[in-house]
Amino acid sequence: MGFVSYVILGAIAYAIGWAIHMHILDKKYDPKVPYSFTHPLILSYMAAFFVIMLIVSWLLGKLVLAHQTADIAFIVVNSLVATFVFSFGINPDKSRFDVPD
């Protein structure tokens, strides 16, 4: 996998986080309990994405990169980086997204 492939993977991770933020979290928003990165719902989405990325990274290593055995370092680092990028998409800080008047 080259640099462009990792940029595309990061863009997909960000887009998934953004879609969850806009289409799921905003519909369930309760002003009494504002979202933050310590909110259990945000943490559960990030944990679920990390587990999914573990599986995706293992499949990438096996099918695309033709690793004979599970490359644990690749799988863990790839999943951590993708989850980090996902966290920017699911970011509950809406003040950075608002367009000024």
URDAHU-V882129 format. One record per helix or strand of 3 or more residues. SS is the DSSP state (a for helix, b for strand). FROM is the first residue (numbers start at 0). TO is the last residue. If there is no record, write none. Layout:
ss={SS SS}
from={FROM FROM}
to={TO TO}
This chain:
ss={a a a a}
from={2 39 71 93}
to={24 63 88 95}
